[in-house]
Amino acid sequence: MRNRALNGVPAALLHVTRKDANQLLYESLYSGAPRFNVIDVDPYGSIAPFSASAVQAVADGGLLCFTSTDMPVLGGNDPAVAFARYGGCTLKAPFLHEMSLRVLLFHVCSLAAQHRRHVEPLLSLSVDFYVRLFVRRQKIQCLLNALEQELPDVPFFYSLDH
């Protein structure tokens, strides 16, 4: 509460709670409260334990920010753990920073798709010992509407191979 007062934030705009992040996010889904406009997941380690609840709890059009310091796993030291956590295999390679961002993006996209949502990548960063990913969550219908406008211009060919 001291931070609120020091920053001049009106008490009506702030609700302070001390809960497990997943508990808070899942409770918000079922309480009827409006969804969050921005969720910043910044654990020390893997985002995997918190990403499913974050993807569900953010509003359509909302911003999701993920920071992962899980670089030993994302950097290829343990591909089996990477597959278990993120659904993708990692390798020890000179392009490990790009690969780790792609694996995290795949993980977040897969979770969004399970809930009929789409995430649009906005920015991805690899800095020192962590990677950072910023995405916007949208309903899949928004994506389908955009595709519908583009598809009439795409030629379609049949192939009758025997």
N, C-alpha and C positions, 0 to 999 in steps of 0.2 A: 504494500500500500504506500510505502514511502516513495517508491519509484513513481507511482501515479501522481502523487502530490508534487514531487520535484519536477516532473515534466508537464505539469499543468493540465493533466487529462481529467475531464469531469468524471465523477464516480459513476454516473449513469452509463458511460460508454465502456466501462471495464468490469468484468466479472473475474475475480481471482479464484482459482481452484487448485487443489493439489491432489492430482490423481495420476494413475498410470495413463500414458498417452493413448493406448488402445482402448482402455475403458472410457476415457473422455470422448474419443471420436465415435465409438460405437454407441454410447449413450446418446450422443447428439443425433444420431441417425433415427433412433426410435422414440425420442422425446417430443418430436414435432417441432423442435427449434429449427430456425433457418440454418442451412448448411454454411460452412465457413467459406469465405471468399479467398483466403490465402491460408495454406498450411505449409509450414516449413519443418521438414523432418531432418533433424540434425543430431543423430545419436553418435556416440563414440563407437564406431564399428559399422556393422551392416545395417542397411535400411530395411532389410527383408522383414523383420518382425513388425514393422510399423507401416509398410507401404500399402498393404491391403486396406487397412482401416482409413488411411489418408485418402486413397483414391475414391473410396465410397463417401467420405464425409465432406469432401470439397464440393462446392456448388458448381453447377454447369457454367462454364465460362471462367471458373475460378483458377487460381494459380497454385500449382504444386511445386515445391522446392525440395530437392533431396540432396543431402550431403552424405557421402560415404567415405569412411576412412578404412574400409575393408580391402585395402590395396594388396596385401599378401594373397588373399583369395582371388581378387579380381585380376591380379598381375600374373596368375598362372601357377602359383605355388601349390595349389590344391584344386585341380579341375573338378574332382568329385564334389567337393564342398560348394564350388561355384555353381555346379549344376543343381545341387539340392536347394541352394538358397535362391538362385536367380533363373534357373531353367536354361542356362547356357554354359558351354564349356569355355574355359580360358586357357591361354598358352603363355609360356614365357617367350616374349617376342619384343622386338624393338618398338612395336606399335601398341604396347600394352595399355597406354593411357586412352587411346582411341577405342581399343577393344573393350576396356572396362566400361567406358561410357555407353557403348553400343549394347553391352550385356545388360546394364542397368536400365537403359531405355526399353529394351525388349521386355524386361521384367515388369516395368510399370505399364507398358502397352498391353501386355497379356492380362494383367490384373484388371485394367480398365475394360478390356473386351469382355471379360467374364461378367461384367455388370452392365453390358451394352453401352459402354462409353468409349470415347476416343480421346487420346491425348495428343496434343500438337506440341512437338518440341519447339521451344523458344530459344534456349541457350544452353550450352553444355561447356563446362570448364574442367580442366585438369590443372590443379595448383598444388605444388609441393607434394604432400602425402595424402591428398584427398581429391575426389572428383565431385562436381556439383552439377546438378541437372535441374532445369526449369521447364515445366510443361504446363499447358493449359488444358483443362478437362472440358470435353464437349459431349453432347449426346451424339450417338452414332447417326441419328437422323440428319444432323447438320452436315456430316460428311457425305451421306448418301445424296442429299440435295445438291451438293457441290459436284459430285460425280455425275449425277443425272444431267447436269448442264454441259459437262464435257464429253460424255459418252456418245451423243449423236454424231460427233465429228470423227469418231474412231471407226475405221473400216473393220468389217467382220468378214472372215473368209471361212468357208467349209473345206475340209479336206477328206476325200474318200479314198483312203489307202486300203488296199486289200492284202 
